[in-house]
């Protein structure tokens, strides 16, 4: 069934609203500093509050073996933000002065295996959890629902468990009535980005077969590995294939993706295959794969630091290669540089925020995913631009190869190509007949001998211009020396008076043309057509003498 115009417009409007919501979500998250509160939280309005919490750990790790155990204040000690942990505790109090009872605790800027939230108020205790687990309905977040009675104080304990917590997570409280839209925007942005990246992978992989350009295969491999890794980070692979959280699925794909992107750079940027630069880039690609495999045998904290160092080094190499080729005049590199420039700028802001112990982004992983998508789009556009650039270069080369440099007319190569095409059109009945005219410039040798070849070239140029005007600048060729050929649908009636006047005015009063014409219908073959026209042209030349 086809939709009605109203339904089509409604769908278009819905898509537009979704994209607008995604943009607002990203921009809103970038400027998230509307409310930032300390550990003692007072909820006065139904709006999002960002929490400034101190990470802690228990004095005695054996006490945390019971999943329902809650530490007291005396059993928790602060943890420096720079310390990497696999388990962190947060303790804070909330006083809800608003009328909203249902709230959500949002946790971003870190990869979590499990989050447990314990609340206690007026003798009531609640336990909620989330993390890298399947939940119904479809939930790609780490958010946990909280029940906060109005005008009551609630004590909250948050326990984070992860393979490696490298930085301070970002916590916020959101009213329940705002959460469905937030959750829809968040989930949609993840699925749109991953779906778009996968579509680009498939499209460019298919483009390899008609082009046989290895750049498309390396691009597809690079983006496919990145898509897989991001789908792991955002639990998409968990829901699709039940793949568990593991360093080999979280981090290793990024190392191999970096190696694939370096091979893409060699092919796309046309680095000299036997040159030292291409060999150095290949060595870097091999090193990335080796580091990725060796890192699996190291602690996760060290492995992630290796990934961070390799990622920044890889981006610098890719960006440097693009800038170098762009400075060398390779135009397709400009979009390539823009893509990696945007990706590199994001990582620089992220690094600066991490070193300062803060963040400019509400959800670093989500922003990184969208920066990866922008990079994927930029590289796809760069590939398309490269195809267009090569096509124009080939067209220019073909035109130069089939053009007479002196007169600007098509040369013998173009004539041989076109006459075969005209013969095929005649045999297929597309045209009923066509004519071939041989034209020879009389007196060229005398001009060359008496006045030099420069004057002879000027004579040829004048004749070429006159012939182009007589034939409406179509199908006139210079096939060598003083010989020209004309292909036409109808026989041309030549009036040489204007030519004689032109040549006399230009200082060539003794020059003339010898012309011979034959038709394909009377010849029956290309060789006979050429022979008849040539004989008739020489008959005119001899009669002029």
Secondary structure, DSSP 4 states (H G I P E B T S, - for coil): -PPPHHHHHHHHHHHHHHHHHHHHHHHHHHT-TT-EE-SEEEE-SSS-EEE----EEESSGGGGGSTT----GGGEEE--TTS-EEEEEEEEEEEE-SS--EEEEEEESS--SEEEEEEEETTEEEEEEEESS--SS---S--EEEE--TT-EEEEEEEEEEEEE-S--EEEEEEHHHHHHHHHHHHHHHHHHHHHHHHHHHHHHHHHHHH--HHHHHHHHHHHHHHHHHHHHTTHHHHHH-PPP-HHHHTHHHHHHHHHHHHHHHHHTT--TTSHHHHHHHHHHHHHHHHHHHHTTS-HHHHHHHHHHHHHHHHHHHHHHHHHHHHTT-TTHHHHHHHHHHHHHHHHHHHHHHHTT--S-S-HHHHHHHHHHHHHHHHHHHHHHHHHHHHHHHHHHHHHHTB-TTT-SB-HHHHHHHHHHHHHHHHTTS-S--EEEEEEEETHHHHHHHH-HHHHHHHHHHHHHHHHHHTTT-SEEEEETTEEEEEESS-----THHHHHHHHHTT-TT-EEEEEEEEHHHH-SHHHHHHHHHHHHHHHHHHH-
